[in-house]
Structure formats: C-alpha cells, structure tokens
Amino acid sequence: MNNDDLLRYSKQILLPEIDIEGQKKLLCSKVFLIGVGGLGTIVSEILIRSGVGSIFLCDDDKVEISNLHRQFLYEEEDLGSQKTKIAFERLRRINKNCEIKYSVEKASIKSLETLAQGYEFIIDCTDNFDSRYAINRYCHSTKKFLISASVIGWKGQWFTIDFSRNSPCYECIFGFSREKDLTCAEAGISPSVVGVLGSLQANEAIKSILGLFNEEELTLNQYDGQRNRMTSIKIEKDPSCRVCN
C-alpha cells in the first residue's frame, strides 16, 4: 500500500474489522461478477470503490431503455451498447488502480471453467434459473465462494455459500425445475429494492474477502421493501439434491 491508498481508503481502514491488513486483503482480492444489470452495477461500483484488486465482469446483454431506471452505471447514450463494455469504462474512471476485465459471453459451466480460473469469489447477479444452476454447479465443483442475490417486485433475497465447507447449495434452497421463472419484465421491479439488495450483496462479498464470513449454517436472507422487514431462514442439505449429494 502507498500513501494514496491510505488516503483513498482511510475511512474504511478506521474500522477495526478492516484496518491495514484487511485493506491489503481487499487490494489483493480477485472477484468474478456475473450479470451487470441492476444488482451487478451496484455491486461492482461498491467493490471498485472499496479497493478490490481485480474484478471480471461477465454479461452478454446490451443496454435497453427499460434498464435505465435501476441499472446505475448506464445512461441514455449507452442504449444498444454491450453492458460489460460500458461498465468497464465507467468503473475504470472511478478507480484506475483496479484491474478490470470483461467478457460478452453468456455464463455457462464451460465458459466459467475458462474465464473464472483464479477468481475465488463468484458473485451471482443474474436474473434466470439456468444461469444460477450453472453457477452453483461450477462453484460447488471448484469449492469457491458464491455470493448470490435476486430481486422481484418489492422483495429480494441473498445468501453466501462457502463451498470449501460441507455446505448446502443453491439447489438445496430452491430445488430444480425446468419451468420458466418469472422475470422482472413480467412482474415488475422496484429500483430502490435493487439498491438495497445490491448493497447487501456487496457487503457479503467484502465480508467474505476479509474473512468475516463465519456462519456455521447457511441462511437465506429475505427483504420486503414494502413492509421494510428482513427475515432469515436456516437452510439444510437436501438429501436428494443433484449437486451436493
């Protein structure tokens, strides 16, 4: 760390749980983020501002006008452009010292095996079950951290799985179905709830990097934006799970 780093990150270094050693962990960390939409734009910006050393952005979508009310890195002039390219340019202007890479490939087990090598922390900001199932399988097989969140309507949920432990997985929580999942295009979505969940997901990633994630059991955390309530549900292994059993 140099003097500029000490000044830039001074307010979080003051936190005893971070301090100098924690900031060094952040500066050396490598994060792979999948889905640079509502959640992904918030998570990536918070991590970049926090001093994450390297981040890889993976998304095959382009910016649409319906994205602009909740995807905070994009503007009207970006319509039709690749999301990862625009996000890369905006984030690089925020913190030039962070290594930022990106891909326009769709997340699949095959693409993750190639692109996510060397990244310990996998952040799932996707909006469909097919991608989430693939990410879950990849993280389970490689024993990586999975930090996942989702939002629909006024509600959101998030969880963190450390696959180096004998932990339940995504399919233990939600099961497996080939039915098409409801999307925000069909059900609507609150931009303020996206902001809350993106911040909570980024917080989970930072805690994991710092070694502050020490839960003995997996919990699914839920947020209701209308009632302003949070709840947590203990998750146990599903003995019939296709992935972890």
Buried (B, 14 or more C-beta within 10 A) or exposed (E): EEEEBEEBBEEBBEEEEBEEEBBBBBBEBBBBBBBBBBBBBBBBBBBBBBBBBBBBBBBBBBBBEEBBEBBBBBEEEBEEEBBBBBBBBBBBEEBEEBEBBBBBBBBBEEBBEEBBEEBBBBBBBBBEBBBBBBBBBBBBEBEBBBBBBBBBBBBBBBBBBBBEEEBBBBBBBBEEEEEEBEEBEEEEBBEEBBBBBBBBBBBBBBBBBBEEBEEEEBBBBBBBBEEEEEEEEEBEBBEEBEBBE
